[in-house]
Amino acid sequence: MWKEARVVPVHKRSSRSDPKNYRPISLLSVIGKVFEKVVADVVCHHLSNNYLLSDQQFDFQNQASPPLTC
C-alpha cells in the first residue's frame, strides 16, 4: 500500500497520437515517502546508538548518498 504508484503517461516529443511518444512516470504517495523516511531515521538511530554498523558498511553512514544515510 505505501509503495503503490500511480503511473502517468508524459508526452516526450512529436505527435501526441503516437503511443511511442509517451514515457511512464510513477507518482508515489507523499505519506508513503514520509513514512519511509521516518522508519529509516529510527533504524539508523538504533544502529548508530548500539554500535551495530561496522566501518565497512558505508551505505548506512553519513558519507553515503541521501536516502539511506545515518
JONOR-V112236 format. One record per helix or strand of 2 or more residues. SS is the DSSP state (H for helix, E for strand). FROM is the first residue (numbers start at 1). TO is the last residue. If there is no record, write none. Layout:
ss:SS from:FROM to:TO
ss:SS from:FROM to:TO
This chain:
ss:E from:5 to:11
ss:H from:19 to:21
ss:E from:22 to:28
ss:H from:30 to:49
ss:H from:58 to:60
ss:H from:66 to:68
